[in-house]
Amino acid sequence: MTIAYAQRSHESASLASVRVAEAMHRGVVTCKPDTTLITVARVMAAHRIHAVVVAPEAEAATGWTLVSDLDLAAAVSNGSLEAATAGEIASMPSLSVVEEETVARAAQLMCECETHHLIVLGRDSRRPVGIVSTLDIADVVAELAQPRTVDAAGTGR
């Protein structure tokens, strides 16, 4: 069995020093509030993602919400898959962090709000620039837990 940790290297020494921008997945897949859940499911499956950002009705910088795979599973479970829309089942309140926030703070928010995904907002635009998930946090933890070795030349590996 081969195990590969982290898609990127985190030079910081702790979760409190790694920024969300270093851990998140850049870019967002969006839908309109009136999008059917069947369409949302197709988008998730096609992109192999666990969450779709629901854009606000107006081109405002606020009001972005998120439909997760768990939200979709809940709609299947309660029989609302055919009738509900993305805007109706999107996680409320909208949970987000800015790129400069620490991974430790993102993890704290996820635990406090019992969610697996946070929308990451751009520093200047306050518009979604990415998603950070519990798996992204696990990726950082795995990378930070890797022992660092130094060779004779003093370079770390």
C-alpha positions in Angstrom: 0.0 0.0 0.0 1.3 3.4 -1.0 0.3 6.5 0.9 0.8 10.0 -0.5 0.4 12.9 1.9 -0.6 16.4 0.9 -0.8 17.8 -2.5 1.3 20.7 -1.5 4.0 21.3 1.0 3.3 23.4 4.1 6.4 25.1 5.4 4.7 26.3 8.6 5.2 24.5 11.8 1.6 24.4 13.1 -2.1 24.7 12.1 -2.1 28.1 13.7 0.4 29.3 11.2 -0.9 27.8 8.0 -3.3 30.1 6.1 -6.5 28.9 4.5 -5.2 30.1 1.1 -2.4 27.4 1.4 -4.9 24.6 2.1 -8.1 25.4 0.1 -9.1 24.3 -3.3 -9.0 27.4 -5.6 -12.1 28.2 -7.7 -15.7 27.5 -7.1 -18.5 25.8 -9.0 -21.6 27.8 -8.7 -25.3 27.5 -9.4 -28.4 29.8 -9.2 -30.8 29.5 -6.2 -33.5 28.0 -8.5 -31.3 25.2 -9.7 -32.9 21.8 -9.2 -31.2 19.3 -6.9 -30.9 16.8 -9.7 -28.9 19.3 -11.6 -26.8 20.1 -8.5 -26.1 16.3 -8.1 -25.1 16.1 -11.8 -22.7 19.0 -11.3 -21.2 17.4 -8.2 -20.8 14.1 -10.0 -19.3 15.6 -13.1 -16.7 17.7 -11.3 -16.1 15.1 -8.5 -16.8 17.7 -5.8 -18.6 17.6 -2.5 -20.1 21.1 -2.5 -21.6 23.7 -4.9 -21.7 27.4 -4.1 -25.2 29.0 -4.6 -24.8 32.5 -6.0 -27.0 35.3 -4.6 -30.0 36.4 -6.7 -28.4 39.9 -7.3 -24.8 40.4 -8.1 -24.1 41.4 -4.5 -20.9 40.4 -2.8 -22.9 38.9 0.1 -25.4 36.1 0.4 -23.3 33.3 -1.0 -24.4 29.9 0.4 -23.4 26.3 -0.2 -25.1 23.0 -1.0 -23.0 20.0 0.2 -23.3 16.3 -0.6 -24.7 15.9 2.9 -27.5 18.5 2.1 -28.3 16.4 -1.0 -28.4 13.2 1.0 -30.8 14.9 3.5 -33.1 15.8 0.6 -33.0 12.3 -0.6 -33.8 11.0 2.9 -36.7 13.4 3.5 -38.2 13.0 0.1 -37.6 16.6 -1.1 -35.1 15.8 -3.9 -37.6 16.4 -6.7 -39.3 19.5 -5.3 -36.6 21.5 -3.6 -34.1 23.8 -5.2 -30.5 24.6 -4.3 -31.5 27.9 -2.7 -34.0 26.2 -0.5 -31.7 23.6 0.9 -28.4 25.6 1.0 -26.7 25.6 4.4 -27.7 28.6 6.4 -26.3 30.7 7.8 -23.7 31.1 5.1 -20.3 30.1 6.6 -17.2 31.6 5.2 -13.6 32.5 6.0 -11.1 34.8 4.3 -8.0 33.5 2.6 -5.8 35.0 5.3 -7.5 33.1 8.2 -5.7 30.3 9.8 -6.5 26.6 9.1 -6.9 26.3 12.9 -9.7 28.9 12.9 -11.3 27.2 9.9 -11.3 23.9 11.7 -12.8 25.6 14.8 -15.6 27.1 12.7 -16.3 23.7 11.1 -16.6 22.1 14.5 -18.7 24.8 16.0 -21.1 24.9 13.1 -21.0 21.1 12.3 -20.1 21.5 8.7 -17.5 20.0 6.4 -17.0 22.9 4.0 -16.5 26.7 4.2 -16.6 29.2 1.4 -13.3 31.1 1.1 -13.8 34.7 0.3 -11.2 36.9 -1.4 -9.4 39.5 0.6 -10.5 42.5 -1.6 -13.6 41.3 -3.4 -15.3 39.4 -0.6 -16.5 37.0 -3.3 -15.9 33.3 -3.3 -12.4 32.3 -4.5 -12.4 28.7 -3.2 -13.6 26.1 -0.8 -11.8 24.7 2.3 -13.0 21.3 3.5 -12.3 18.9 6.4 -10.2 16.9 3.9 -8.1 19.9 3.2 -7.4 20.3 6.9 -6.6 16.6 7.1 -4.1 17.1 4.2 -2.4 19.9 6.2 -2.3 17.8 9.4 -0.8 14.9 7.5 1.9 17.1 5.9 2.7 18.8 9.2 3.0 15.4 10.9 5.6 14.2 8.4 9.1 14.0 10.0 11.6 16.3 8.3 15.0 15.0 7.6 18.1 17.0 6.9 20.8 15.6 4.6 24.6 16.3 4.9 24.2 19.5 2.8 21.6 20.9 5.3 18.7 20.7 2.9 15.4 19.4 4.3 13.3 16.7 2.9 
